[in-house]
Amino acid sequence: NDFFTIYGGQDVEEVLIFQVFNRWGSVVFSNQNFQPNEELTGWNGMVNGKNVDEGIYIYRAEILFKDGLSEQFIGDVAILK
């Protein structure tokens, strides 16, 4: 995949924040207040125009649902070349 982004169903109103961190805890990608299911709103695996190293990256996303509740999701993604 060329982009790592947030996908959601019809009950998702908005992605409030989506961040990706390297193994040292530095933010390598951040986007906020966007609609889910749009590939170009996600992370392309680059930092400052350069591909990141292979490895495991941590993500955090806060999702706002149509019922007004928000929930935080944390996980990891593997970058392979």
All heavy atoms as an XYZ file, in Angstrom:
658
protein
N       0.839     -1.188      0.000
C       0.000      0.000      0.000
C       0.878      1.244      0.000
O       1.909      1.287      0.667
C      -0.914      0.007      1.217
C      -1.875     -1.172      1.213
O      -2.152     -1.746      0.182
N      -2.366     -1.519      2.364
N       0.455      2.258     -0.707
C       1.224      3.496     -0.785
C       0.917      4.448      0.353
O       1.720      5.328      0.660
C       0.956      4.196     -2.118
C       1.503      3.409     -3.293
O       2.492      2.677     -3.108
O       0.940      3.526     -4.389
N      -0.248      4.299      0.972
C      -0.651      5.186      2.068
C      -1.205      4.370      3.220
O      -1.861      3.350      3.012
C      -1.729      6.177      1.601
C      -1.215      7.223      0.674
C      -1.189      7.005     -0.694
C      -0.761      8.436      1.160
C      -0.717      7.965     -1.559
C      -0.287      9.399      0.304
C      -0.258      9.174     -1.054
N      -0.957      4.850      4.428
C      -1.534      4.272      5.636
C      -2.505      5.306      6.178
O      -2.110      6.401      6.567
C      -0.428      3.971      6.643
C      -0.926      3.502      7.983
C      -1.781      2.409      8.083
C      -0.536      4.144      9.136
C      -2.238      1.984      9.311
C      -0.982      3.721     10.376
C      -1.831      2.636     10.468
N      -3.790      4.987      6.150
C      -4.798      5.957      6.553
C      -5.881      5.287      7.388
O      -5.826      4.084      7.647
C      -5.406      6.665      5.325
O      -6.138      7.814      5.748
C      -6.302      5.751      4.518
N      -6.861      6.054      7.786
C      -7.949      5.569      8.622
C      -9.168      5.262      7.751
O      -9.592      6.104      6.962
C      -8.347      6.620      9.683
C      -7.151      6.970     10.561
C      -9.527      6.137     10.510
C      -6.613      5.832     11.387
N      -9.690      4.064      7.912
C     -10.916      3.657      7.228
C     -11.995      3.462      8.282
O     -11.718      2.986      9.375
C     -10.696      2.369      6.438
C      -9.783      2.567      5.258
C      -8.424      2.326      5.362
C     -10.285      3.027      4.049
C      -7.574      2.534      4.286
C      -9.448      3.229      2.963
C      -8.089      2.985      3.092
O      -7.268      3.198      2.030
N     -13.206      3.846      7.955
C     -14.301      3.709      8.910
C     -15.626      3.543      8.194
O     -15.758      3.845      7.013
N     -16.605      3.096      8.942
C     -17.942      2.885      8.407
C     -18.786      4.142      8.461
O     -18.303      5.241      8.739
N     -20.062      3.974      8.209
C     -20.994      5.094      8.138
C     -21.212      5.779      9.479
O     -21.703      6.902      9.526
C     -22.331      4.631      7.569
C     -22.233      4.193      6.139
C     -23.582      3.747      5.600
O     -24.600      3.780      6.284
N     -23.585      3.319      4.341
N     -20.838      5.133     10.578
C     -21.021      5.739     11.891
C     -19.889      6.686     12.282
O     -19.952      7.349     13.303
C     -21.202      4.661     12.965
C     -20.036      3.699     13.043
O     -19.300      3.554     12.060
O     -19.866      3.072     14.108
N     -18.836      6.778     11.446
C     -17.714      7.675     11.730
C     -18.006      9.061     11.155
O     -18.291      9.206      9.965
C     -16.395      7.127     11.149
C     -15.266      8.127     11.329
C     -16.053      5.802     11.797
N     -17.940     10.058     12.000
C     -18.153     11.448     11.585
C     -16.873     12.066     11.045
O     -16.866     12.695      9.994
C     -18.659     12.275     12.777
C     -18.908     13.731     12.477
C     -20.129     13.939     11.595
O     -21.055     13.107     11.621
O     -20.143     14.942     10.863
N     -15.763     11.893     11.803
C     -14.523     12.574     11.436
C     -13.349     11.942     12.177
O     -13.495     11.430     13.275
C     -14.643     14.047     11.832
C     -13.470     14.904     11.482
C     -13.701     16.366     11.855
O     -14.329     16.635     12.908
O     -13.249     17.226     11.109
N     -12.182     12.000     11.562
C     -10.950     11.630     12.247
C     -10.427     12.915     12.877
O     -10.076     13.862     12.164
C      -9.914     11.029     11.274
C      -8.629     10.687     12.014
C     -10.487      9.811     10.571
N     -10.419     12.962     14.205
C      -9.984     14.173     14.895
C      -8.468     14.328     14.834
O      -7.966     15.434     14.613
C     -10.451     14.159     16.352
C     -11.965     14.135     16.539
C     -12.315     14.022     18.015
C     -12.599     15.378     15.923
N      -7.746     13.235     15.050
C      -6.289     13.281     14.951
C      -5.768     11.903     14.576
O      -6.311     10.877     15.002
C      -5.637     13.793     16.255
C      -4.162     14.068     16.026
C      -5.861     12.839     17.399
C      -3.545     14.988     17.038
N      -4.738     11.898     13.756
C      -4.081     10.672     13.328
C      -2.582     10.958     13.338
O      -2.119     11.862     12.636
C      -4.562     10.279     11.931
C      -3.869      9.081     11.345
C      -3.651      7.933     12.083
C      -3.464      9.091     10.027
C      -3.033      6.837     11.533
C      -2.848      8.000      9.455
C      -2.627      6.869     10.212
N      -1.854     10.239     14.181
C      -0.421     10.455     14.302
C       0.317      9.132     14.185
O      -0.186      8.088     14.613
C      -0.074     11.068     15.663
C      -0.612     12.465     15.847
C      -0.294     13.000     17.223
O      -0.583     12.351     18.230
N       0.292     14.186     17.264
N       1.530      9.200     13.632
C       2.416      8.046     13.538
C       3.729      8.445     14.213
O       4.245      9.542     13.981
C       2.655      7.636     12.073
C       3.585      6.430     11.997
C       1.333      7.335     11.365
N       4.254      7.517     15.041
C       5.471      7.766     15.819
C       6.544      6.741     15.461
O       6.238      5.580     15.205
C       5.181      7.623     17.321
C       4.089      8.515     17.819
C       2.758      8.120     17.738
C       4.378      9.747     18.361
C       1.740      8.929     18.205
C       3.370     10.572     18.828
C       2.052     10.166     18.752
N       7.810      7.179     15.506
C       8.904      6.232     15.314
C       9.221      5.547     16.642
O       8.571      5.809     17.659
C      10.133      6.904     14.701
C      10.763      7.954     15.596
O      10.541      8.018     16.805
N      11.577      8.811     14.998
N      10.222      4.699     16.661
C      10.505      3.920     17.874
C      11.037      4.753     19.021
O      11.095      4.293     20.155
C      11.465      2.782     17.561
C      12.821      3.236     17.072
C      13.688      2.041     16.805
N      14.744      2.395     15.870
C      15.685      1.575     15.514
N      15.712      0.352     16.006
N      16.591      1.953     14.656
N      11.443      5.990     18.764
C      11.912      6.895     19.812
C      10.797      7.813     20.307
O      11.020      8.671     21.134
C      13.098      7.715     19.322
C      14.268      6.845     18.972
C      15.146      6.261     19.845
C      14.668      6.443     17.679
N      16.063      5.509     19.161
C      15.791      5.604     17.811
C      14.179      6.678     16.392
C      16.443      5.013     16.733
C      14.831      6.100     15.322
C      15.944      5.287     15.499
N       9.604      7.650     19.761
C       8.462      8.444     20.201
C       8.293      9.770     19.492
O       7.422     10.556     19.847
N       9.103     10.022     18.477
C       8.961     11.263     17.706
C       7.845     11.125     16.683
O       7.694     10.071     16.051
C      10.264     11.595     16.974
O      11.295     11.833     17.896
N       7.074     12.181     16.506
C       6.001     12.181     15.519
C       6.614     12.266     14.121
O       7.377     13.182     13.827
C       5.033     13.365     15.747
C       3.986     13.421     14.651
C       4.374     13.266     17.114
N       6.290     11.289     13.278
C       6.763     11.306     11.892
C       5.651     11.697     10.925
O       5.914     12.013      9.763
C       7.393      9.956     11.477
C       8.634      9.671     12.302
C       6.393      8.815     11.588
N       4.398     11.682     11.420
C       3.257     12.100     10.603
C       2.135     12.531     11.523
O       1.903     11.919     12.563
C       2.760     10.946      9.715
C       1.522     11.285      8.948
C       1.596     12.026      7.778
C       0.270     10.905      9.413
C       0.441     12.358      7.080
C      -0.877     11.230      8.717
C      -0.794     11.960      7.546
N       1.429     13.579     11.115
C       0.266     14.036     11.875
C      -0.720     14.698     10.922
O      -0.325     15.478     10.050
C       0.696     15.022     12.960
O      -0.406     15.392     13.745
N      -1.983     14.368     11.090
C      -3.048     15.001     10.338
C      -4.264     15.056     11.261
O      -4.422     14.211     12.136
C      -3.376     14.213      9.071
C      -4.208     15.005      8.099
O      -4.548     16.169      8.337
N      -4.557     14.392      6.977
N      -5.100     16.054     11.068
C      -6.267     16.170     11.936
C      -7.469     16.720     11.180
O      -7.327     17.349     10.140
C      -5.962     17.033     13.152
C      -5.434     18.407     12.851
C      -4.959     19.099     14.119
O      -5.170     18.614     15.225
N      -4.325     20.236     13.967
N      -8.634     16.415     11.752
C      -9.914     16.901     11.240
C     -10.111     16.586      9.760
O     -10.244     17.472      8.929
C     -10.052     18.402     11.501
C      -9.918     18.733     12.963
O     -10.428     18.024     13.818
N      -9.207     19.798     13.261
N     -10.157     15.285      9.449
C     -10.386     14.874      8.068
C     -11.368     13.714      8.027
O     -11.637     13.064      9.033
C      -9.068     14.531      7.360
C      -8.328     13.349      7.932
C      -8.534     12.071      7.440
C      -7.406     13.521      8.958
C      -7.841     10.989      7.954
C      -6.708     12.448      9.480
C      -6.926     11.176      8.978
N     -11.888     13.458      6.857
C     -12.845     12.380      6.648
C     -12.094     11.057      6.476
O     -11.028     11.017      5.863
C     -13.696     12.648      5.408
C     -14.588     13.857      5.542
C     -15.558     13.702      6.692
O     -16.299     12.732      6.769
N     -15.544     14.650      7.612
N     -12.644      9.952      7.012
C     -12.006      8.652      6.819
C     -12.162      8.182      5.379
O     -12.893      8.783      4.595
C     -12.784      7.749      7.776
C     -14.126      8.385      7.867
C     -13.880      9.866      7.769
N     -11.459      7.132      5.057
C     -11.565      6.438      3.765
C     -10.975      7.230      2.604
O     -11.249      6.914      1.449
C     -13.023      6.067      3.454
C     -13.682      5.321      4.584
O     -13.078      4.457      5.207
N     -14.914      5.675      4.884
N     -10.191      8.241      2.884
C      -9.545      9.022      1.831
C      -8.043      8.765      1.899
O      -7.350      9.259      2.789
C      -9.863     10.505      1.991
C     -11.334     10.810      1.796
C     -11.652     12.287      1.913
O     -10.739     13.121      1.859
O     -12.845     12.593      2.069
N      -7.546      7.983      0.962
C      -6.162      7.537      0.981
C      -5.160      8.689      1.101
O      -4.205      8.613      1.860
C      -5.889      6.725     -0.284
C      -4.625      5.922     -0.218
C      -4.494      5.004     -1.404
O      -4.002      5.472     -2.453
O      -4.877      3.825     -1.273
N      -5.374      9.764      0.392
C      -4.396     10.853      0.357
C      -4.301     11.638      1.658
O      -3.389     12.448      1.818
C      -4.692     11.798     -0.812
C      -4.576     11.162     -2.195
C      -4.928     12.168     -3.277
C      -3.188     10.588     -2.419
N      -5.199     11.386      2.616
C      -5.102     12.053      3.915
C      -4.175     11.302      4.858
O      -3.894     11.753      5.955
C      -6.486     12.186      4.582
O      -7.041     10.894      4.761
C      -7.410     13.052      3.744
N      -3.690     10.136      4.425
C      -2.853      9.290      5.266
C      -1.374      9.524      5.067
O      -0.934     10.436      4.356
N      -0.595      8.673      5.713
C       0.863      8.757      5.710
C       1.425      7.956      4.552
O       1.052      6.811      4.326
C       1.391      8.214      7.033
C       2.877      8.265      7.200
C       3.704      9.292      6.881
C       3.704      7.240      7.736
N       4.999      8.978      7.201
C       5.023      7.720      7.737
C       3.453      5.968      8.241
C       6.088      6.973      8.206
C       4.517      5.231      8.709
C       5.818      5.728      8.696
N       2.369      8.542      3.827
C       2.967      7.883      2.673
C       4.285      7.186      2.997
O       5.004      6.764      2.099
C       3.175      8.880      1.529
C       4.151      9.990      1.886
O       4.705     10.028      2.980
N       4.339     10.910      0.963
N       4.627      7.068      4.279
C       5.855      6.377      4.671
C       7.105      7.207      4.497
O       8.213      6.664      4.474
N       6.929      8.514      4.397
C       8.071      9.404      4.209
C       8.127     10.450      5.319
O       7.109     10.802      5.896
C       7.994     10.097      2.857
C       7.966      9.142      1.688
S       7.838      9.988      0.109
C       9.569     10.178     -0.242
N       9.343     10.935      5.570
C       9.573     12.051      6.482
C      10.546     12.987      5.789
O      11.612     12.555      5.331
C      10.154     11.578      7.836
C      10.512     12.761      8.712
C       9.173     10.673      8.549
N      10.160     14.248      5.674
C      10.986     15.256      4.995
C      11.396     14.814      3.595
O      12.525     15.007      3.169
C      12.225     15.590      5.826
C      11.859     16.197      7.158
O      10.890     16.947      7.270
N      12.614     15.865      8.185
N      10.459     14.174      2.891
C      10.696     13.782      1.505
C      11.529     12.527      1.317
O      11.864     12.169      0.197
N      11.863     11.836      2.405
C      12.670     10.618      2.316
C      11.909      9.450      2.934
O      11.228      9.606      3.935
C      13.995     10.797      3.048
C      14.874     11.853      2.428
C      16.184     11.963      3.167
C      17.040     13.050      2.514
N      18.308     13.225      3.210
N      12.062      8.270      2.311
C      11.435      7.071      2.859
C      12.000      6.770      4.238
O      13.201      6.895      4.458
C      11.680      5.866      1.952
C      10.889      5.932      0.669
O       9.772      6.431      0.644
N      11.468      5.432     -0.405
N      11.132      6.363      5.157
C      11.593      5.985      6.490
C      12.247      4.607      6.434
O      12.072      3.850      5.475
C      10.436      5.986      7.514
C       9.875      7.376      7.699
C       9.357      4.995      7.142
N      12.991      4.282      7.478
C      13.612      2.964      7.584
C      12.545      1.908      7.831
O      11.488      2.185      8.386
C      14.604      2.941      8.745
C      15.821      3.821      8.502
O      16.194      4.006      7.330
O      16.382      4.316      9.492
N      12.854      0.681      7.430
C      11.979     -0.437      7.748
C      11.836     -0.540      9.254
O      12.755     -0.200      9.996
C      12.563     -1.756      7.233
C      12.399     -1.981      5.782
C      12.810     -3.390      5.383
O      13.417     -4.126      6.199
O      12.528     -3.755      4.248
N      10.705     -1.004      9.702
C      10.511     -1.201     11.121
C       9.056     -1.064     11.515
O       8.166     -0.952     10.675
N       8.840     -1.055     12.814
C       7.508     -0.931     13.383
C       7.298      0.510     13.826
O       8.138      1.083     14.525
C       7.326     -1.876     14.591
C       7.615     -3.322     14.194
C       5.937     -1.727     15.196
C       6.682     -3.891     13.144
N       6.181      1.071     13.433
C       5.800      2.429     13.802
C       4.477      2.359     14.554
O       3.617      1.538     14.238
C       5.674      3.310     12.553
C       7.019      3.557     11.909
C       7.631      2.588     11.120
C       7.691      4.755     12.120
C       8.875      2.795     10.555
C       8.938      4.976     11.550
C       9.525      3.993     10.779
O      10.766      4.208     10.243
N       4.331      3.212     15.541
C       3.129      3.239     16.372
C       2.192      4.323     15.854
O       2.650      5.406     15.483
C       3.486      3.526     17.848
C       4.511      2.509     18.361
C       2.239      3.545     18.734
C       4.068      1.078     18.304
N       0.909      4.037     15.838
C      -0.053      5.071     15.446
C      -1.062      5.305     16.555
O      -1.316      4.440     17.396
C      -0.766      4.725     14.136
C      -1.742      3.579     14.237
C      -3.058      3.784     14.644
C      -1.349      2.286     13.911
C      -3.950      2.733     14.730
C      -2.238      1.233     14.007
C      -3.528      1.458     14.407
O      -4.404      0.423     14.508
N      -1.614      6.504     16.536
C      -2.692      6.890     17.448
C      -3.726      7.638     16.631
O      -3.389      8.514     15.835
C      -2.156      7.799     18.545
C      -3.231      8.292     19.502
C      -2.638      9.169     20.592
N      -2.421     10.529     20.142
C      -3.315     11.511     20.262
N      -4.490     11.287     20.802
N      -3.037     12.713     19.840
N      -4.976      7.276     16.802
C      -6.062      7.954     16.094
C      -7.198      8.216     17.066
O      -7.560      7.337     17.854
C      -6.561      7.109     14.931
N      -7.734      9.413     17.014
C      -8.932      9.721     17.781
C     -10.057      9.936     16.781
O      -9.965     10.792     15.893
C      -8.748     10.956     18.644
C      -9.939     11.193     19.554
C      -9.740     12.316     20.547
O      -8.607     12.804     20.675
O     -10.739     12.706     21.183
N     -11.113      9.141     16.934
C     -12.217      9.111     15.981
C     -13.472      9.670     16.641
O     -13.830      9.261     17.743
C     -12.504      7.670     15.509
C     -11.220      6.973     15.049
C     -13.589      7.650     14.444
C     -10.525      7.618     13.891
N     -14.145     10.580     15.943
C     -15.428     11.110     16.394
C     -16.532     10.367     15.656
O     -16.525     10.295     14.424
C     -15.522     12.609     16.104
C     -16.847     13.282     16.451
C     -17.099     13.231     17.965
C     -16.868     14.707     15.938
N     -17.464      9.824     16.429
C     -18.578      9.099     15.846
C     -19.801     10.005     15.737
O     -19.898     11.023     16.417
C     -18.888      7.850     16.688
C     -17.792      6.836     16.630
C     -16.770      6.829     17.571
C     -17.754      5.895     15.619
C     -15.745      5.896     17.511
C     -16.741      4.960     15.546
C     -15.729      4.964     16.496
N     -20.727      9.621     14.898
C     -21.914     10.443     14.643
C     -22.789     10.638     15.873
O     -23.537     11.597     15.961
C     -22.732      9.872     13.489
C     -21.989     10.004     12.185
C     -22.826      9.741     10.985
C     -21.927      9.926      9.781
N     -22.593     10.228      8.598
N     -22.664      9.748     16.861
C     -23.440      9.900     18.090
C     -22.798     10.890     19.070
O     -23.278     11.086     20.168
C     -23.676      8.554     18.763
C     -22.392      7.875     19.229
O     -21.300      8.465     19.114
O     -22.492      6.734     19.732
N     -21.680     11.509     18.646
C     -21.016     12.513     19.475
C     -19.911     11.982     20.363
O     -19.175     12.758     20.970
N     -19.776     10.682     20.466
C     -18.713     10.092     21.272
C     -17.431      9.988     20.456
O     -17.472      9.809     19.238
C     -19.122      8.708     21.764
C     -20.326      8.650     22.704
C     -20.676      7.212     23.025
C     -20.063      9.443     23.968
N     -16.301     10.115     21.136
C     -15.026      9.914     20.464
C     -14.284      8.786     21.153
O     -14.472      8.527     22.344
C     -14.192     11.190     20.465
O     -13.822     11.546     21.766
N     -13.447      8.112     20.383
C     -12.683      6.991     20.914
C     -11.275      7.034     20.347
O     -11.066      7.394     19.189
C     -13.362      5.671     20.535
C     -12.759      4.472     21.213
C     -13.573      3.202     20.989
O     -14.738      3.284     20.562
O     -13.024      2.115     21.246
N     -10.305      6.657     21.181
C      -8.908      6.645     20.764
C      -8.490      5.213     20.427
O      -8.844      4.272     21.137
C      -8.029      7.198     21.886
C      -6.581      7.275     21.517
C      -5.775      8.048     22.517
O      -5.232      9.064     22.159
N      -5.678      7.601     23.748
N      -7.750      5.067     19.352
C      -7.228      3.780     18.922
C      -5.711      3.890     18.826
O      -5.189      4.888     18.312
C      -7.800      3.390     17.550
C      -9.281      3.205     17.563
C     -10.135      4.283     17.343
C      -9.837      1.964     17.812
C     -11.506      4.125     17.359
C     -11.215      1.795     17.828
C     -12.052      2.876     17.601
N      -5.013      2.869     19.307
C      -3.554      2.830     19.251
C      -3.161      1.474     18.692
O      -3.743      0.444     19.043
C      -2.948      3.044     20.650
C      -3.303      4.439     21.162
C      -1.435      2.842     20.631
C      -2.913      4.696     22.590
N      -2.170      1.475     17.814
C      -1.712      0.233     17.226
C      -0.358      0.413     16.583
O       0.330      1.405     16.830
N       0.020     -0.535     15.744
C       1.303     -0.423     15.057
C       1.158     -0.818     13.607
O       0.206     -1.498     13.218
C       2.371     -1.259     15.762
C       2.012     -2.736     15.861
O       1.986     -3.405     14.817
O       1.743     -3.189     16.984
N       2.122     -0.361     12.841
C       2.170     -0.682     11.412
C       3.616     -1.002     11.063
O       4.548     -0.365     11.579
C       1.622      0.496     10.552
C       2.406      1.763     10.764
C       1.584      0.120      9.083
N       3.807     -2.021     10.244
C       5.148     -2.419      9.823
C       5.454     -1.809      8.461
O       4.649     -1.923      7.531
C       5.269     -3.933      9.760
N       6.614     -1.188      8.355
C       7.076     -0.649      7.077
C       8.094     -1.629      6.515
O       9.106     -1.935      7.161
C       7.715      0.753      7.243
C       6.705      1.740      7.825
C       8.299      1.232      5.922
C       5.525      2.031      6.926
N       7.829     -2.140      5.331
C       8.708     -3.083      4.638
C       9.068     -2.507      3.279
O       8.263     -1.814      2.668
C       8.007     -4.425      4.455
C       7.460     -5.090      5.720
C       6.631     -6.310      5.357
C       8.581     -5.465      6.652
N      10.228     -2.805      2.831
C      10.642     -2.324      1.510
C      10.783     -3.459      0.542
O      10.985     -4.570      0.872
C      11.964     -1.558      1.611
C      11.818     -0.328      2.452
C      13.121      0.406      2.529
C      12.925      1.618      3.435
N      14.099      2.386      3.610
